Amino acid sequence: MSEAERDAGNRKVKAGFVLLVAVSPPLIALQWNPTPVELLVALGVGLLLGLLVVWYLGRLSAEFREGRRRPPGRG
């Protein structure tokens, strides 16, 4: 697998994860008969949460790839 193929695959996984997290809040909100504006807000919040989680996981995985270790005493 070439580096370009791996990068493309990683982008697809990240986009899928953001999409999964982004659609969850609106689907949950549908239980309470939301207005269209409330659905859009829920989608926006889910999108932000999805991006935040992907950013965090990317940062966390970079620590493993670089081989850095956490200082003792940090959980």
N, C-alpha and C positions, 0 to 999 in steps of 0.2 A: 504494500500500500504506500503510495507516494505521500509526501507531506501535504500537497494540495488536496488530495482526497481525504486525508485525515482532518485537515482544517475545515473542509466542506461538511464532513460528517459531524464534527464538533459544533459547527454553526447550526446544523439541523437539530441536533439534540438540545442545544440551548434554546432555540426558537420553540421547539415542542414543549419544553419544560415551562417557558414563560407563558405560552398559550394555555397549557394545562392549569397553571396557577391563576392566570388572568380570567378564565371563564368560570372558575369555581365560585367566587363571590356572587356574580349575577345569578348563577343557577341556584344558589342557596337563597338569595333574595326573592326568587320567584315564589317561594312558599308563602310570602306575606303580601302578595299582589302589589308589587312596587309600581311606581309611575315610570315612564320611560327615562326621566331624568335620574331617578334613583338607580335604575339599571345601568345607565352610563357612568354614574359615580362609582357604582360597585365594580364595573369593568375597569375604570381608571385606577381604582385602588388595587385591584387584583393585578393589573399590569405593572404598577409600581412595585408591588410585593414580589412579583415574579422576577422583575429585573434586579431587585435587591438580593433575592436569594441566589440568582445565577451569578451576580457579581461576587457575593460572599463565597460561594462554592468555588468559583474560579480563583479567587485569592487564596482560599484554603488549599486548593490543589497545587497552586504554584509553590507553596511551602513544601509540599511533599516532593514535587519534582526537583526542587533545588536542594533537597536533602537537609534542610535546616531543621533543627530540633528546638522545641520549646524549652525555655529555661526551667530549671527545677522549681517546683512549688506552684507552677501555673497549671490550672486544671482545665 
